[in-house]
């Protein structure tokens, strides 16, 4: 059973991709319902933040729901809050998992600690930029900062603001780009 669970993210990604290939985003949102769609994207984004380096494709669903008519100004902050709540667990893994981290990695973390001590205002800016510009897992930030016992609010607030900007921008692009992509129009 365990060997099959590792394929769950891939199967989920392929399944959601096929769903959006054969149905228009508007039909999917109409089938799920607007309120349920907001709940579903919140849960997916939370699971995306909760699982370390996950393959939960909440960005794909965010794009589909925005193109399907959900409000991008609600989708962006909603998903950022959910991801941030999930990312708190990654921070706690780093915070309480210091003992199990290999010595070589601990040395790298100590170098990062020296950079943080030399430039205390640099890291929140880096967290914000990472959240606003990088579509990858926030665990790259939260686990090391938990390891260094960097204050959780100084990590999560700029990261959440950056993630809000990224997700809102992604949703807005989906709304306006949907009409411009000829391939998508095949299903209408």
Backbone bond lengths (Angstrom), bond angles and torsions (degrees), N, CA, C in turn:
res aa  C-N    CA-C-N  psi(-1)  N-CA   C-N-CA  omega(-1)  CA-C   N-CA-C  phi
1 X - - - 1.451 - - 1.527 111.61 -
2 X 1.343 116.26 -41.50 1.465 119.67 -177.93 1.517 111.82 -61.98
3 X 1.334 116.62 -36.95 1.465 118.04 -178.59 1.531 111.73 -66.90
4 X 1.327 117.51 -25.75 1.453 120.42 177.77 1.524 112.27 -80.31
5 X 1.332 117.18 -28.03 1.469 120.47 -179.41 1.518 112.76 -65.03
6 X 1.319 117.38 -28.79 1.467 118.42 -179.92 1.526 112.18 -68.83
7 X 1.327 116.68 -17.89 1.457 120.43 178.15 1.525 112.55 -90.18
8 X 1.325 117.43 -4.74 1.457 121.33 -178.47 1.528 113.51 -57.74
9 X 1.351 120.02 -45.11 1.466 118.32 177.79 1.527 113.20 -61.20
10 X 1.317 117.07 -38.53 1.470 120.47 -179.74 1.525 110.09 -67.82
11 X 1.322 116.72 -44.33 1.461 120.85 179.14 1.526 110.29 -63.68
12 X 1.319 117.13 -40.64 1.466 121.14 177.69 1.523 110.48 -62.24
13 X 1.328 116.47 -46.83 1.467 120.81 -179.76 1.530 110.89 -60.91
14 X 1.325 117.07 -46.46 1.464 120.93 -179.98 1.525 110.29 -65.07
15 X 1.330 116.98 -41.51 1.461 120.46 179.63 1.516 112.80 -62.13
16 X 1.323 116.54 -46.49 1.466 120.56 178.81 1.525 110.09 -65.41
17 X 1.322 116.90 -39.07 1.468 120.40 178.54 1.528 110.85 -62.09
18 X 1.328 116.91 -44.04 1.464 120.03 179.03 1.525 111.30 -66.51
19 X 1.315 116.20 -36.81 1.456 120.17 177.93 1.529 110.24 -59.52
20 X 1.334 116.29 -45.85 1.458 120.08 -179.65 1.531 112.07 -74.11
21 X 1.318 117.12 -19.46 1.460 120.03 177.44 1.523 111.04 -74.45
22 X 1.332 116.75 -40.11 1.454 120.33 -174.37 1.528 114.69 -95.83
23 X 1.319 117.38 -14.97 1.459 120.60 177.50 1.527 108.94 -124.86
24 X 1.312 116.03 145.85 1.461 118.38 176.33 1.526 108.78 -74.65
25 X 1.330 116.88 152.16 1.463 119.10 177.57 1.528 113.20 -57.25
26 X 1.320 116.78 -35.01 1.465 119.90 178.29 1.518 112.35 -63.24
27 X 1.334 116.80 -40.03 1.467 120.55 178.49 1.528 110.90 -67.95
28 X 1.320 117.06 -37.16 1.460 120.35 179.11 1.526 110.35 -65.79
29 X 1.332 116.73 -45.39 1.464 120.49 179.13 1.531 109.84 -64.52
30 X 1.327 117.76 -40.07 1.463 120.43 178.96 1.526 110.45 -64.18
31 X 1.322 117.67 -38.78 1.463 121.48 179.74 1.534 111.13 -68.44
32 X 1.319 116.50 -45.26 1.469 120.88 -177.89 1.523 110.74 -73.64
33 X 1.312 116.40 -38.52 1.469 121.23 -175.15 1.522 109.04 98.74
34 X 1.305 116.89 145.41 1.462 121.00 -174.46 1.522 111.38 -64.06
35 X 1.332 117.50 -48.44 1.468 119.47 -178.94 1.530 110.86 -62.80
36 X 1.324 116.08 -43.31 1.462 120.32 179.23 1.526 111.72 -65.25
37 X 1.311 117.16 -33.88 1.460 120.62 179.03 1.525 110.83 -65.23
38 X 1.335 116.71 -40.09 1.471 119.64 177.02 1.533 110.90 -65.23
39 X 1.317 116.57 -40.15 1.471 120.33 178.25 1.528 109.60 -65.76
40 X 1.325 116.38 -43.96 1.472 120.44 -179.28 1.524 111.44 -61.70
41 X 1.321 118.22 -44.60 1.471 119.96 -179.13 1.523 110.17 -67.66
42 X 1.335 117.78 -34.20 1.461 120.54 176.38 1.526 110.31 -63.41
43 X 1.313 117.06 -45.97 1.473 121.04 -179.74 1.529 110.90 -64.62
44 X 1.327 116.90 -44.13 1.472 119.83 179.09 1.522 111.55 -62.86
45 X 1.329 116.99 -41.99 1.460 119.97 179.48 1.526 110.74 -67.56
46 X 1.335 117.19 -38.70 1.461 120.36 176.52 1.526 110.61 -61.79
47 X 1.326 116.91 -45.69 1.468 120.46 177.93 1.524 110.96 -64.25
48 X 1.327 116.74 -34.89 1.463 120.65 176.27 1.519 111.91 -63.35
49 X 1.315 117.48 -36.59 1.459 121.08 176.90 1.510 112.77 -81.93
50 X 1.325 116.25 -29.28 1.464 121.92 -176.75 1.514 112.29 -71.35
51 X 1.310 116.37 -41.43 1.459 119.91 -176.19 1.517 109.32 -88.57
52 X 1.290 115.66 130.68 1.459 121.65 -177.27 1.525 109.89 -69.15
53 X 1.315 115.91 124.43 1.463 123.64 179.73 1.534 110.78 50.77
54 X 1.317 115.55 49.83 1.461 120.75 -173.44 1.514 112.42 -78.35
55 X 1.302 113.19 167.65 1.446 120.84 174.41 1.509 111.22 -109.69
56 X 1.333 117.67 21.02 1.464 120.60 179.75 1.533 107.73 -68.55
57 X 1.339 117.49 117.12 1.472 120.41 -172.38 1.527 113.35 -86.04
58 X 1.321 117.06 56.96 1.463 117.10 -177.81 1.523 111.75 -68.05
59 X 1.333 119.02 -26.74 1.474 120.24 178.14 1.531 110.55 -63.06
60 X 1.315 115.78 -40.21 1.455 120.38 179.38 1.531 110.48 -63.74
61 X 1.315 116.71 -43.57 1.460 120.72 178.54 1.532 110.27 -67.94
62 X 1.321 117.23 -38.23 1.469 121.82 176.33 1.523 110.41 -57.34
63 X 1.313 116.54 -46.86 1.470 121.28 178.55 1.528 110.44 -61.54
64 X 1.333 115.93 -46.56 1.466 119.89 -179.40 1.519 113.05 -62.97
65 X 1.322 116.48 -43.23 1.457 119.59 -179.40 1.527 111.60 -69.01
66 X 1.319 116.97 -36.47 1.470 119.03 176.92 1.528 110.18 -65.58
67 X 1.330 116.13 -43.58 1.464 119.72 177.55 1.524 111.11 -66.72
68 X 1.333 116.64 -26.04 1.468 121.35 179.69 1.508 114.50 -82.27
69 X 1.334 117.68 -1.17 1.446 119.96 173.40 1.519 116.07 115.27
70 X 1.328 118.84 -3.06 1.465 118.61 177.10 1.520 109.65 -73.34
71 X 1.305 115.86 152.85 1.458 122.58 -175.41 1.539 110.74 -71.69
72 X 1.342 117.96 116.46 1.463 120.24 -179.68 1.523 113.05 -64.68
73 X 1.340 116.93 -25.50 1.466 120.59 -179.96 1.529 111.10 -75.19
74 X 1.311 117.04 -16.86 1.466 121.24 172.67 1.533 109.61 -94.49
75 X 1.318 116.55 -41.08 1.471 120.89 -177.90 1.534 112.54 -59.05
76 X 1.327 117.41 -43.96 1.465 120.79 -177.29 1.517 112.98 -60.32
77 X 1.334 118.41 -57.65 1.473 119.14 179.01 1.530 113.32 -64.39
78 X 1.329 117.52 -36.81 1.459 120.94 -179.60 1.527 111.12 -61.32
79 X 1.319 116.50 -47.19 1.466 119.35 179.98 1.521 111.51 -69.71
80 X 1.329 117.62 -34.52 1.467 120.15 178.90 1.532 111.02 -65.98
81 X 1.325 116.74 -40.04 1.469 119.80 177.18 1.519 109.99 -63.56
82 X 1.326 116.35 -44.75 1.464 120.17 -178.98 1.532 111.54 -63.69
83 X 1.323 116.98 -45.04 1.465 120.43 179.08 1.525 110.15 -63.17
84 X 1.316 116.99 -41.45 1.463 120.34 -179.32 1.526 111.72 -64.25
85 X 1.315 116.98 -39.90 1.465 119.78 175.96 1.527 110.62 -61.55
86 X 1.310 116.33 -42.27 1.459 119.93 177.21 1.520 112.60 -67.69
87 X 1.329 116.54 -36.01 1.469 120.33 -179.07 1.526 112.59 -68.16
88 X 1.310 116.63 -22.04 1.473 118.92 176.81 1.528 110.66 -59.60
89 X 1.327 117.00 -31.77 1.469 119.02 177.95 1.528 110.85 -67.19
90 X 1.319 117.06 -37.18 1.466 120.27 177.66 1.519 110.48 -65.23
91 X 1.320 116.00 -39.49 1.461 120.29 176.46 1.528 109.56 -59.94
92 X 1.323 116.19 -44.60 1.466 120.52 -179.52 1.529 111.84 -66.67
93 X 1.327 117.32 -32.47 1.469 120.36 175.12 1.525 109.57 -61.12
94 X 1.317 116.58 -45.34 1.463 119.88 177.62 1.519 111.99 -66.99
95 X 1.318 116.27 -39.10 1.463 121.26 -176.64 1.531 111.66 -65.52
96 X 1.323 116.09 -45.64 1.459 120.06 -176.69 1.526 113.26 -97.08
97 X 1.327 117.41 -6.35 1.460 120.28 -177.01 1.515 114.59 -100.28
98 X 1.309 117.73 19.13 1.471 121.39 -177.68 1.522 112.22 -57.33
99 X 1.308 115.78 -35.78 1.462 119.55 -174.26 1.524 112.87 -70.19
100 X 1.309 117.83 -26.01 1.460 119.46 -176.05 1.533 113.10 -96.15
101 X 1.315 117.91 -2.94 1.467 121.40 179.98 1.529 108.46 -78.41
102 X 1.343 118.14 133.47 1.466 121.28 179.86 1.537 112.36 -58.13
103 X 1.320 115.13 151.52 1.470 121.45 -176.01 1.525 111.09 -59.26
104 X 1.317 117.54 -40.36 1.465 120.95 -179.63 1.522 111.42 -60.14
105 X 1.333 115.43 -40.25 1.459 120.10 178.56 1.530 110.92 -71.99
106 X 1.325 116.98 -34.13 1.463 120.45 176.44 1.525 110.60 -62.15
107 X 1.336 117.06 -38.26 1.465 120.48 177.87 1.532 110.92 -64.00
108 X 1.323 116.87 -40.95 1.467 120.16 177.31 1.525 110.57 -63.68
109 X 1.310 116.49 -38.40 1.465 120.65 178.54 1.534 110.79 -65.44
110 X 1.312 117.04 -36.43 1.459 119.95 178.94 1.531 110.90 -66.05
111 X 1.340 116.91 -35.73 1.474 119.96 175.25 1.525 110.15 -64.02
112 X 1.328 116.16 -41.45 1.461 120.70 176.97 1.533 110.62 -62.77
113 X 1.320 116.07 -36.07 1.466 121.33 177.71 1.525 110.93 -63.89
114 X 1.309 116.51 -38.97 1.474 119.54 178.59 1.525 110.90 -66.93
115 X 1.313 117.50 -38.08 1.470 120.80 176.47 1.527 109.63 -63.38
116 X 1.326 115.96 -42.62 1.463 120.62 180.00 1.524 111.13 -63.09
117 X 1.314 116.70 -39.75 1.465 120.09 179.58 1.528 111.40 -69.03
118 X 1.330 117.68 -35.18 1.460 121.22 -179.95 1.530 112.23 -74.13
119 X 1.325 116.47 -32.88 1.471 121.36 -177.27 1.529 109.23 -132.17
120 X 1.326 118.66 75.12 1.472 120.71 -172.85 1.531 114.56 -64.59
121 X 1.318 118.50 -25.10 1.467 120.25 -178.99 1.529 112.76 -91.04
122 X 1.311 117.03 -5.19 1.456 120.54 -178.30 1.524 112.19 -73.66
123 X 1.316 118.13 -43.58 1.458 120.73 -172.97 1.530 114.21 -61.67
124 X 1.334 120.99 -45.09 1.471 117.83 177.38 1.535 112.73 -58.68
125 X 1.314 117.44 -34.76 1.472 120.25 176.26 1.524 110.92 -66.78
126 X 1.323 116.33 -39.94 1.465 120.54 177.37 1.526 109.96 -64.13
127 X 1.337 117.21 -41.82 1.467 120.84 179.40 1.527 110.68 -61.59
128 X 1.329 115.72 -44.26 1.465 120.32 178.60 1.526 110.80 -60.94
129 X 1.328 116.93 -48.88 1.468 120.63 -179.13 1.516 111.94 -63.40
130 X 1.318 117.04 -38.95 1.464 120.27 177.65 1.534 109.37 -61.41
131 X 1.319 117.33 -48.06 1.463 120.65 179.70 1.512 113.15 -63.09
132 X 1.339 116.79 -36.22 1.467 121.30 -176.06 1.522 113.37 -81.17
133 X 1.331 117.73 -23.02 1.466 119.61 -171.40 1.525 115.22 -119.70
134 X 1.308 118.90 -19.39 1.464 121.12 -171.48 1.533 109.95 -111.31
135 X 1.333 117.35 123.52 1.469 119.67 -177.55 1.529 114.29 -85.50
136 X 1.307 118.37 13.73 1.461 121.10 -176.84 1.518 111.40 -95.38
137 X 1.313 115.49 177.77 1.459 122.53 -176.82 1.530 111.92 -59.71
138 X 1.327 115.92 138.42 1.458 121.23 176.84 1.524 112.07 -76.81
139 X 1.315 117.12 -5.39 1.463 121.25 179.51 1.524 111.79 -61.48
140 X 1.318 116.79 -24.97 1.463 121.57 176.97 1.526 110.01 -60.27
141 X 1.316 116.49 -29.61 1.466 122.44 179.44 1.533 110.80 -94.37
142 X 1.325 116.63 -48.59 1.459 119.97 -168.78 1.525 113.97 -69.72
143 X 1.322 118.42 -39.30 1.469 120.07 -179.34 1.529 111.62 -65.19
144 X 1.341 119.32 -50.64 1.472 117.99 177.76 1.531 113.58 -61.84
145 X 1.332 117.08 -36.46 1.460 118.52 -179.62 1.527 111.17 -69.99
146 X 1.318 116.95 -33.28 1.459 119.65 173.46 1.518 110.62 -65.70
147 X 1.329 116.34 -40.80 1.461 121.13 177.63 1.524 111.35 -58.69
148 X 1.319 115.50 -40.68 1.466 120.55 -179.28 1.531 112.34 -81.89
149 X 1.321 116.70 -1.45 1.469 122.66 -178.38 1.535 111.72 58.19
150 X 1.325 114.14 32.97 1.460 120.85 174.57 1.528 106.83 -66.70
151 X 1.328 120.12 139.49 1.473 121.48 -175.90 1.540 111.81 -55.46
152 X 1.312 115.05 128.47 1.464 121.38 -173.52 1.528 112.62 -58.71
153 X 1.316 118.41 -39.18 1.468 119.69 -179.68 1.518 112.11 -68.78
154 X 1.341 116.87 -30.57 1.471 119.86 178.12 1.530 111.00 -73.95
155 X 1.314 116.61 -15.59 1.463 121.16 174.97 1.525 109.52 -92.05
156 X 1.323 116.21 -52.90 1.453 120.66 -168.38 1.531 113.91 -73.60
157 X 1.310 118.44 -35.34 1.472 119.20 -177.33 1.529 111.53 -66.23
158 X 1.353 119.98 -52.80 1.471 116.97 178.94 1.533 112.82 -65.68
159 X 1.330 116.34 -34.22 1.466 120.04 178.37 1.528 110.18 -65.95
160 X 1.321 117.46 -41.36 1.473 121.36 179.09 1.526 111.39 -66.85
161 X 1.319 117.22 -39.74 1.472 120.09 178.07 1.528 109.92 -64.32
162 X 1.317 116.69 -44.27 1.462 120.51 177.03 1.520 111.96 -62.67
163 X 1.324 117.08 -42.30 1.466 121.01 179.09 1.524 110.66 -65.67
164 X 1.319 117.50 -35.93 1.464 121.11 176.29 1.524 110.40 -61.19
165 X 1.317 116.17 -45.05 1.471 120.24 179.19 1.529 110.31 -63.39
166 X 1.330 116.69 -44.51 1.469 119.83 -179.62 1.525 110.95 -62.70
167 X 1.335 117.39 -50.14 1.463 120.29 -176.02 1.526 112.26 -67.82
168 X 1.326 117.51 -36.81 1.465 120.01 176.83 1.529 109.94 -66.65
169 X 1.327 116.61 -42.86 1.467 120.28 176.93 1.520 111.97 -61.78
170 X 1.322 116.20 -41.58 1.468 120.54 178.27 1.524 110.55 -62.63
171 X 1.318 116.85 -43.11 1.462 120.71 178.94 1.531 111.28 -65.28
172 X 1.328 116.90 -40.86 1.466 119.94 178.67 1.523 111.73 -65.71
173 X 1.317 116.57 -41.24 1.468 119.93 176.42 1.526 109.88 -61.25
174 X 1.325 116.82 -41.06 1.464 120.15 179.94 1.524 111.25 -61.99
175 X 1.321 117.04 -40.34 1.461 120.69 -179.40 1.522 110.65 -63.63
176 X 1.326 116.18 -46.45 1.464 119.30 -174.99 1.521 113.33 -84.99
177 X 1.301 118.57 -25.74 1.468 120.82 -179.81 1.520 112.04 -82.60
178 X 1.311 117.80 -21.86 1.460 121.27 -176.61 1.525 111.67 -57.32
179 X 1.309 117.07 -40.56 1.466 120.43 -179.18 1.525 112.53 -75.25
180 X 1.316 117.46 -16.32 1.455 120.72 -176.10 1.526 113.58 -93.07
181 X 1.308 117.46 -13.43 1.466 120.23 -175.45 1.527 108.39 -94.36
182 X 1.336 117.27 113.39 1.466 119.83 -176.08 1.536 113.22 -64.18
183 X 1.331 118.43 -35.19 1.463 121.08 -177.90 1.524 111.93 -61.30
184 X 1.306 116.62 -37.33 1.451 121.80 -178.86 1.521 110.19 -67.19
185 X 1.312 116.54 -30.81 1.445 121.43 -177.31 1.533 113.33 -70.37
186 X 1.343 117.73 -11.55 1.451 120.84 179.60 1.524 111.68 -61.85
187 X 1.331 116.81 -30.74 1.466 120.66 -175.73 1.521 113.71 -86.95
188 X 1.289 118.06 -5.25 1.475 119.44 -177.55 1.501 111.92 -80.27
